[in-house]
Amino acid sequence: MHEDGRQNLPPGQQLLRPGRWPPVGEKQPVGPFDTWTLQLRGLFNSPRSFTLEQLLSQSLVEECIDIHCVTRWTRLGVRFSGIPLARFIKPKDVDPRAAFVSFGARSDRNHSSSVPLDVARTALIALYAEGDPLAPKYGGPVRVIVPNRYFYKSVKWLETIELLEEDRLGYWEKDAGYHNRADPWKEERYLVSGVTKQQANQLIASLDFSELDLMGIDASGRDLSGLKALNALLRNANFMKSNLTAANFSGANLANAHFEDATLRDVNFQGADLEGANLVGADLRGADLRGASLFGADFISLEHPEHHAKLDAGTRLSREQIHLLADSQEAFLKTKTTLP
């Protein structure tokens, strides 16, 4: 195994140094912690609920679990302490019809996610991380941790565990287009784009993607100079080798987008979500990345370090933005641009 842990990395992932854990998505649960209750409902033979105090009084176990975020960063061997979910879903405790488990969060959007019952039996109801109570920004006080799945399956602020006969898509799968199986070793990040080739051609001709949901659109190899894409939802979009000179992606969601070898001179990325985006070989001279989220983004190829993004004194981004990147990406950016 490489000293940097690459043998344990699923394809397309970057290893974050110990201590880094970028909070992703919503940052706080709804309501005070002193009224926290975890409900077991659905096809349990005896539905019940637990207060936070009752959960903390249980016999806890510690497990080292790897975190694989869908936006292409990984933390290896994070120490979580909590209650094995298998303790609550033994065969004697569940209706024989139960085949899936849905995890519900106490959040503004009431997000949820589901996994098959056999996968749920490997999960941990986490109450501590690295020896400390699980912080709210990381999903505390109660979070389910589902090993060997992208981390959006590990629902924050866990409030309900529901046994189901048929699967139910959660927020990330139904509304954001994330893959329901979420196997990082198979790179099951997204569903297939719902944008047809004809629709894509019409939109590309208009040079205006603003406010549209175009997840997975293939706009590779096109002349898109001057494109307007303000606040567009462009997760997993393909802009490889496209000319995007002076495009405006302000506020856009470009998580896991592909910009390899694209011309991005003078592009406005202010406030954009570029988590997991691939910018290797892209021309970023004069681009404005101020306020953009860059967790998991690639600027240089580790396998072919001569293949990297082009930056200059006009490329605008800050030291704080790149500090949470993988070490190799941070080191590269420090040598190629002046950071305030």
N, C-alpha and C positions, 0 to 999 in steps of 0.2 A: 504493500500500500504506500502511496506517496505520503510524505510528511504532512502535506496540506490536506490530507483526507480525501483526495479526489476519487479514490476507489469506491468510497461510500456515497459518492454524489450521483444522483440520477442524471440522465442526459439533460443538457441545457441549464444545469444549476451552477451557481457560484457559491463558494464557501465564504461565509462571513467569519471574521475573527471572533474569538471568545469574548463575551460581554456585549456584543452587538445584537440587538433584537428590535428591528424597526416595527413600531406599532402600525398596523394596517387596518383600514376601514374605520368604523366608528370608534371613538375613544372612551366613551363613558356609557354605563348602563343607565336604565331609567329607574328612578326611585332610590330610597335609602337602603343600605345594607342590613339594617337591623330588622327589616321585615322580609329578608330573603327566604324563599321556600322553593325547594326542588320537588316537583310533582312527578310521580310515576303513574301514567295513565294509559288508556287504550286497552290492549289485549293482555294486560296483566291479570292473573287470577285474583289478586288482591291489590287493587290500586291503592297507593298511599302517598304520603308526602313527608319531607324532612325539612326541618329548619336548618339554617346554617350551623347553629350550635350542635345539632344532632349529627350533622355530617362530620364536623370537626371532632366529635367524640368517638367516631368509628375507628376501628383499627386501620391505620394507613400503611400503604406500601410505597416504596420509592422505585421509580423506573427511569432509566436513561433512554430518552426518545429523541430521534432526529426530527427536526422541523424542516419541511420542504414547502416553501411558499410558492404559489403559482406564478408569482412575479420573479421567479428564477434565482432566489437566494435560499441558502440552506444553513442551518445551525446544527451541528452534530452533538449528540450526547447530552442534551439538556436534561437536568435532573428535575423530574416532577414527582410530587408526593400527593397521594390521594387514595381513592377507593376504586378498585377494579370494578368496572361496570358488570362484568360477568357474575359478581356477587349478587346482583339484583335480577339477573335474567337467566337463572338456572332453568333447565327444562321444566322442573316442577312448578316454577313460578309463572310460566307464560302459557297462554292459550295456544294449542297446537296450530292454529291458523296464522299465528304471528310469523312474519317473514322479513319485516323491515323495522328499523328503529329511526324515529324522527326526533332530532334534538332542537328544542325551541329556546330562543334567547329572550331576555328582558331588554329590549332595545327599542328605539324609536320606530324602526321599521319591522319589528317583530320577526327578524330573520330566523331562518331554520335551515337545516340540512338533514339528509337521511343517508343511511348505509344499510346494507343487508345485515340480518341478525348475526350471522357468523362473524362478520367484520366488527360489529358492535361488541362482541364478546372479547375482543382484544383491546378495547378502549379503556381509558382511565378517567375517572371524575377527579380532575386535578384541583387541589386547594393550595398547593405550594409549588414554587419554582425556584430552583437553586437554593433551597432552604428557607426562603422567605414567603410570606403569604402572597398569593398571586395578585399582582397589582391590577386595578381596574383597566388600565390601558392595554393590558395583555389578556384581558378576559376574566379577571377575578371579580368577585371572590370565588366563583365556581366556573370551571371551563371543562368541557369534555375534550380529551386528547385522543385522536384516532391515529394510531401509528400507520405508516406506510400509505398514507393518502396525502394529497395536497392539503395545506393547513386550513383552507376554508371549510373543510369537513369537521374541523375541531372547533365547534361553535362556542363563541364567547358567552359569558354571562348566562350560563346554563340555568334554565328555569323549568323546563319540561322535558321528560323522556317519554315518548309515546310509542307503543308497539302497534304496528300496522299490518294488515293482511296484504295490502297493495302499496307500492312505493308512492311517495309524494315528493315532488320536486320542491326544493327549498329556494330561498331568495337568490343565492348565487347561481343556481342552475336554471331557474325559471326566468328570472329577470335580467341576469347578467350574462347568460349564455355559457356558463362554466360547465365542464363535463361532469356527468353525474357519478361516474366511477372514480375519477380523480386519482388514478394510479400514476405516481410520478415516474416510475420506471418505464412506463409506456407513453409518457408525455401526454396524458389525457387531460389537457388544460381546458379546451373549449370544444363546443359543438361545432358542426359545419356551419359556415356562414349562410344566413338566410337571404343574402343579396344575390340575385341572379346576374348572369353576365350582361344581359341586356340592360337591367337596371343600373348596374355598375357603369356601363358605358355612357348612359344618359347623365348620370350624376357627375362623372368625370368631365364630360363635355361642358357642364354648367359651371365647373370650378367653384362650387359652393356646397360644402358638406355641413355647414353650420347647424348646430342643434339636432342633427340627425343621428340615429343609431345605426351604424354601418359596421358592426362587428365583423371582422374577418374579410372585409372587402379587399379584392385583389386589384390594386392600382399600380402594380409594378411596371417599371420601364416606360412610364408615361411622362409627358411634359405637363406638369401641374404647377408651373410657376404662377405665383399669385393666388394660389388656392386659398379660399376662405373656409376654415373648419373650426370656428369658434364654438367651444363647448360641445363639440361633437363626441359621440361615443364610438371610438375606433379601436377597441381592444383587438389585438391580434391582426390588425390590418397589415397588408403587404405593400410597402412603398419601395421595395428594393430597386435600386438603380434608377429611380425616378428623379426628375428635375423639379424640385420644390422651392426654388429660389423665391424668397420674399413671401412664402406662404404664412398664414396666420393660424396657428394651432392653440391660441390662447384659451386656457381652461379646458382643453380637450382631454379625454381619457384615451391614452395611447399605450395602455399597459400591454406589454408583450408585442408591441408593433415592430415590424421589420423595416429598418431604414438602411440596411447594409448597402454601402457604395452609392447612396443617394446624394444628390446635391441639395444641401440644406443651408445655403448661404443666405444670411440675413433673415432667417426664419424666426418667427415669434412663437416661442414655446412657454411664455410666461404663465405660471400657475398650472401647467399641464401635468398630467399623470403619465410619466415615462417609466414607471416601474417595470423592470424586466425587458425594456425595449432594447433592440439590437442596433447600435449605431456604429458598428465596426466598419471602417472604410468610408464613412459618411463625411462630407465636406461641411463642417460646422463653423466655418469662418464667418464672423459677424452675427452668428445666431445668438438669440437672447433666451437663456434658460433660467432666468431669475425666477425663483419661487416654484420651479418644477420639482416634482418628486422623482428621484433617480434611483431608489432602492433596486438593486439587482440589474441595473442597466449595464450594457457592455459597450466599451469604447475601443478596446484593444483585444485582439484574439490571443488567447494564451498559447494555442498551438502554433500560430504563425504571428509572432509579435511585430513583424514588419507590416502587418495588415492592421491599420488603426485609423481612427477618426482624425481629420485635419481640423485644428483649432488655431486661432490667432489671438492677438491682443483685443480684438473686437468681440470675441466669444465671451458672453457674460454669464457667469455662474459664480457661486460663492464657496468658500472653504467648508461652510456648514453643510452644504448640499452634498458634497462628495465624501464627507467624513464617514458616512454609513455604508459606502460602497465596499466591495471586496478590496483587499489590500492592493492587488495588482492594478485594478481600475483607478483607485485613488492615486497610487504612485504615478501612473501614466499621466493623469490629468494635471497633477502638480507640476510636471515637467513641461507641459504644453501650453499652459495659459497662466495669466496673472490673476491670482485669487485675492479678492478683498478680505 
